[in-house]
């Protein structure tokens, strides 16, 4: 247990990130539980354990995004999952743009707009669009 809120949120991320994959159209390359070779070249991606994935997610995503500081688990999960799916730097920018009126709807809208832009720029990413949108719907259903 890293902390209670993280422990409540991490199953959603792990479920949606899935297991090992190496899709030629995925810019992250070889990936396991959402941890990519591109971002973590020193890690043994194929043999990544759940515990190691949790350590990475907590240290490199949860803490930098300040997920312990949000008023609700709903917002903490939306911010955390967005960081995993869209990048910590991108989500920090969104948080700054949204300001104190951060809501689930605003985060999900930012993600949807990002997905549309990515698919317009790189048509190969369209194969991921349905999965990304379903993930947003699952976040929405949790409210």
C-alpha positions in Angstrom: 0.0 0.0 0.0 1.5 3.3 -1.1 -1.5 5.3 0.2 -5.2 4.7 0.4 -6.3 7.0 -2.4 -3.6 5.7 -4.8 -4.6 2.1 -3.9 -8.2 3.0 -4.8 -7.3 4.5 -8.2 -4.5 2.3 -9.5 -6.8 -0.7 -10.4 -8.6 1.5 -13.0 -5.4 2.5 -14.7 -4.0 -1.0 -14.7 -7.2 -2.4 -16.1 -7.3 0.1 -19.0 -3.6 -0.1 -19.7 -3.7 -3.9 -20.0 -0.8 -6.2 -20.2 2.2 -6.6 -22.5 1.9 -5.3 -26.1 4.2 -4.2 -28.9 2.0 -2.5 -31.5 3.9 -0.9 -34.4 1.5 2.0 -34.4 2.0 2.8 -30.7 4.5 5.6 -30.4 5.5 4.2 -27.0 6.7 1.0 -28.6 6.9 -2.0 -26.3 4.5 -1.5 -23.4 3.4 -3.4 -20.4 0.7 -2.1 -18.0 1.1 1.3 -19.7 4.8 1.5 -19.0 6.6 2.0 -22.3 10.1 1.2 -23.5 10.3 4.7 -25.0 9.7 6.4 -21.6 11.6 3.7 -19.5 14.4 2.3 -21.6 16.1 0.9 -18.6 13.2 -1.2 -17.5 12.5 -4.9 -18.4 9.2 -4.1 -20.0 8.3 -7.6 -21.0 8.7 -8.9 -17.4 7.4 -5.8 -15.6 5.7 -6.8 -12.4 2.5 -5.1 -11.1 4.5 -3.9 -8.0 7.1 -2.3 -10.2 4.4 -0.6 -12.4 2.8 0.7 -9.2 6.1 2.2 -8.0 6.6 3.9 -11.3 3.1 5.2 -11.4 3.2 6.6 -7.9 6.7 8.2 -8.2 6.4 9.5 -11.7 2.7 10.3 -12.2 0.7 10.4 -8.9 3.1 12.6 -6.9 4.1 15.0 -9.7 0.4 15.6 -10.5 -0.4 16.2 -6.8 -3.2 13.6 -6.8 -3.2 13.5 -3.0 -4.3 17.1 -2.9 -7.6 17.0 -4.8 -10.9 17.2 -2.9 -12.3 14.0 -4.3 -11.1 10.6 -5.4 -13.0 11.2 -8.7 -10.8 14.2 -9.6 -7.6 12.5 -8.3 -8.3 9.5 -10.6 -9.2 11.7 -13.6 -6.0 13.7 -13.2 -3.8 10.5 -12.6 -5.3 8.6 -15.5 -5.0 11.6 -17.8 -1.3 11.8 -16.8 -0.8 8.1 -17.6 -2.6 8.4 -20.9 -1.6 11.8 -22.1 1.6 12.6 -20.2 2.3 14.4 -17.0 3.5 17.6 -18.7 0.4 17.9 -20.8 -1.9 17.4 -17.8 0.0 19.9 -15.7 -0.6 22.4 -18.5 -4.3 21.6 -18.5 -4.5 22.0 -14.7 -2.9 25.4 -15.0 -5.3 26.4 -17.8 -8.4 25.2 -15.9 -7.3 26.7 -12.6 -9.3 26.3 -9.4 -12.5 25.3 -11.2 -11.0 21.8 -12.1 -13.8 19.3 -12.7 -14.1 15.9 -14.1 -15.9 17.3 -17.2 -13.2 19.7 -18.0 -10.4 17.1 -17.7 -12.3 14.7 -19.9 -13.1 17.4 -22.5 -9.3 18.2 -22.7 -8.6 14.6 -23.3 -11.2 14.2 -25.9 -9.9 17.2 -27.8 -6.3 15.9 -27.5 -7.4 12.5 -29.0 -9.1 14.3 -31.9 -6.0 16.4 -32.6 -3.6 13.4 -32.4 -5.8 11.4 -34.8 -5.9 14.3 -37.2 -2.1 14.6 -37.2 -1.3 10.9 -37.3 -3.9 8.7 -38.9 -2.3 5.6 -37.6 -3.4 6.5 -34.1 -7.1 6.2 -35.1 -6.9 2.5 -34.2 -6.6 3.6 -30.6 -9.5 6.2 -30.6 -12.3 3.9 -29.7 -10.4 2.5 -26.7 -9.5 6.0 -25.6 -13.1 7.2 -25.7 -14.4 4.1 -23.9 -11.8 4.8 -21.2 -13.3 8.3 -20.8 -16.8 6.9 -20.6 -15.6 4.5 -17.8 -14.2 7.5 -15.9 -17.5 9.4 -16.4 -19.5 6.4 -15.2 -17.6 6.3 -11.9 -18.9 9.7 -10.8 
